[in-house]
Amino acid sequence: MDDTEKHDTIAKVTDRLAARYPDAPRSLVVRVVAEEYESLDASRIRTYIPTLVEHGAKNRLKREFAAESAEL
């Protein structure tokens, strides 16, 4: 993926997850999505990267918010 596709993917996934987790700070969602993207950036098969990024970021956000709820 070129930089434009990368930024588009990150923006679209961020928008979907920000809507799904409205209590999460947008900066946190952006950071998690970008980190998930970077972890897959060297993959040879690029077709499923957006799906894998969203899945990984969603799992991380679930865990982080579950941990915060348990601390309260």
N, C-alpha and C positions, 0 to 999 in steps of 0.2 A: 504494500500500500504506500502511496505517496503521502506527503504531509497533509494535503487537503483531505484525502480519504480518512487519514488518522484522526484529524481534528473533527471531521464530520461524525465519525463513529463515536468518538468520546462525547461529543455534544449531544447526539441522539440518545445514547445510553444514559448519560447524566440526566437529561430531561425526563426520561421514563422513570428512572429510579428516584429522582427528586419528587416526582408526583406520587410515587408509591410510598415514599418515606418522607412525608411533609415536615415531620419534626426534626429531621436530620439537617444540620447546616449544609447548605449547598456546597460550601468549600470542602467539606468532608466527602460528599458524594463525588465531587470532581476529582479529589485526590485519590480516592479508592478506585474509581474507574480508570484513571490514568495509570495507576500502579498495576492494575490488572492487565491493561493493554500492554504496558512495557514488559510484563512477564511473558507475554505471548508474541512479542514483536519479532523475534528471531525465527518463528515457526515457518516451516517451508510451505505448509498448506494454509492459505490465507482465507479461504472461503468462510470458515466458521468462526473467525476471530470475533466479530461483533457479538455473536451468540455466547461464546465462551467468556468474553469480557463481562457481559451483562450477568451471566450466571455466577461467575466468581465474585463480582462486586456485590450482587444481591446477597449471597451467602455471608460475605464479610459484614455487610451492614446489619443483617439479621443478628449475627453474633455480637457485634458491638453494641447494638441497642438492647439485646437481651442482657448483656453484662451490666449496662447502665441501669436497667430496670431492677436487676437483682441487688445492686448497691444501694438503691433508694430505700 
